[in-house]
């Protein structure tokens, strides 16, 4: 999931019965959707959360073996990204 929370946690939050730290969930939602629904990527600029996940997964899979300079920049940026942590 984009948020990094299970579906059951999201369901509980939406029902108003989540017993965990709601501030953490809110901060996570705002980090992904708080910029008009865009994630600000240091390499690609403003991208959708779905594109962020796709890019992160690709960069993580290729890693330092990347021969494409942009993919290598993405890998390094994704490793430090607060949105993906």
Order of alpha helices (4+ residues) and beta strands (2+ residues): alpha-alpha-beta-beta-alpha-alpha
